[in-house]
Amino acid sequence: MRRWGYKETHMQTLDFTVTENVQLTADIWRVRLAAPLCEHSEATCAPQVGQFVNVQIDGLFLRRPISVCDWEDGVLTLIYRVVGAGTEKLAQVQPGQVLNVLGSLGNGFTIVLAQRPLLIGGGVGVPPMYYLAKELVKAGQQPIMMMGFNTIDDVFYVEEFTALCRLTRVATVDGSFGVKGFVTGGLEEFDYDAVYACGPEPMLRAIDQTAKELAPGHMQLSFEARMACGFGACMACTCRTKMGYKRICKEGPILTREEVSWT
């Protein structure tokens, strides 16, 4: 039986059984996938926080990359936005069906020694923050979660983060829920000693420009990119960093503040 997880030396695929595929908002869905019984430990199979997987969808050549929202007791949770033909088909998948998953991919977050880490997620950048928040709490830290959406109709997972985090704040651009404005506003209000963020590049740039100085490696940013293969072979998602060119799908998606080049 194949093993699957970030500790493997090469990519692996497994057939997961869908246990749930539910709609959270108008275009956001959550799918839960049960891993097959196989001869591995939970620690070996578990994806690292911040990693993603590539899901095979029937009838389509390219897999769809989706960040890991959670992993617990052999169940993989993915939250995705319906934006095209692939995710439209994914939203039609029913419990009991099987999805082939390639993973885990990318480098993931490095949990640093901190007491009050600040987590920032915008839109579909929110889901990977949930798995991270769980691991930070296990490590004895007290995370603060900042969630950003366009409008109240886009908001999801507030209760889940509230149950985990010392403080959860929601911002909507139109002010229809929580604080009015962008999620990056008001960073000076919080006392934090590490930052983890995932979302669109303008949001990440604003965080880099407005967050206070931290110890090296204590600001980690998860970047989004268009991917073809998802594991570094096609070079389609290559970006320039201060340390040279890196592939978002392979050496990323996580880059530290010290690596990022905005030019």
VENBEL-V251811 format. One record per residue. N is the residue number from 1. D_FIRST is the distance of its C-alpha to the first C-alpha in Angstrom with 2 decimals. Layout:
# VENBEL-V251811
n;d_first
N;D_FIRST
N;D_FIRST
This chain:
# VENBEL-V251811
n;d_first
1;0.00
2;3.79
3;6.58
4;9.80
5;13.27
6;16.52
7;15.86
8;13.59
9;15.74
10;14.83
11;14.16
12;10.89
13;10.87
14;9.51
15;11.40
16;13.57
17;16.09
18;19.67
19;21.54
20;24.66
21;26.44
22;29.98
23;32.93
24;34.37
25;37.27
26;38.69
27;35.99
28;33.37
29;30.33
30;27.56
31;24.16
32;21.70
33;18.03
34;15.71
35;12.15
36;9.61
37;8.98
38;5.96
39;6.66
40;8.94
41;12.67
42;14.70
43;16.46
44;13.62
45;12.39
46;16.03
47;17.87
48;21.18
49;24.35
50;25.82
51;22.73
52;21.96
53;19.28
54;19.75
55;19.52
56;19.55
57;22.47
58;23.19
59;26.04
60;26.11
61;25.20
62;24.84
63;22.44
64;24.23
65;23.95
66;24.26
67;24.65
68;22.75
69;25.20
70;23.28
71;20.09
72;20.39
73;18.37
74;15.30
75;17.74
76;18.49
77;22.15
78;23.61
79;27.33
80;28.62
81;32.01
82;32.73
83;34.46
84;33.71
85;32.18
86;28.55
87;28.98
88;31.33
89;28.64
90;26.20
91;28.94
92;28.99
93;25.39
94;25.46
95;23.49
96;20.89
97;20.16
98;16.90
99;16.96
100;14.68
101;14.91
102;14.94
103;15.40
104;16.72
105;19.80
106;23.17
107;24.60
108;25.27
109;28.25
110;29.31
111;30.69
112;34.09
113;36.47
114;38.63
115;40.20
116;40.98
117;38.51
118;39.47
119;36.82
120;37.97
121;36.23
122;37.81
123;36.67
124;32.96
125;33.02
126;33.24
127;29.64
128;28.02
129;30.94
130;29.81
131;26.57
132;28.71
133;31.44
134;29.18
135;28.02
136;31.64
137;32.87
138;30.36
139;31.83
140;35.28
141;36.54
142;38.61
143;37.63
144;40.03
145;38.66
146;40.63
147;39.56
148;41.28
149;41.69
150;44.35
151;45.53
152;44.96
153;43.15
154;40.34
155;39.83
156;36.64
157;34.91
158;38.19
159;37.78
160;34.26
161;35.55
162;38.75
163;36.88
164;35.11
165;37.65
166;41.05
167;42.51
168;41.37
169;43.65
170;43.42
171;45.44
172;46.17
173;48.12
174;50.57
175;50.94
176;49.91
177;47.58
178;47.75
179;49.46
180;50.89
181;49.76
182;46.81
183;44.12
184;45.33
185;48.76
186;49.90
187;47.60
188;50.65
189;50.72
190;47.70
191;47.30
192;43.95
193;42.61
194;39.49
195;38.56
196;35.27
197;35.67
198;33.90
199;35.80
200;37.90
201;39.44
202;43.02
203;41.89
204;40.16
205;43.27
206;45.51
207;43.52
208;43.78
209;47.50
210;48.41
211;46.22
212;47.82
213;47.03
214;44.17
215;42.77
216;40.71
217;37.18
218;38.24
219;38.28
220;34.99
221;34.98
222;32.11
223;33.11
224;32.44
225;32.32
226;31.72
227;28.45
228;27.34
229;24.03
230;23.36
231;21.97
232;25.16
233;25.43
234;28.25
235;30.53
236;31.79
237;31.75
238;33.45
239;36.16
240;38.77
241;38.78
242;41.20
243;38.72
244;38.32
245;36.15
246;32.74
247;30.11
248;29.75
249;26.10
250;25.21
251;27.89
252;28.63
253;28.84
254;30.39
255;33.60
256;36.08
257;39.74
258;40.60
259;38.47
260;39.57
261;42.23
262;43.87
263;45.93
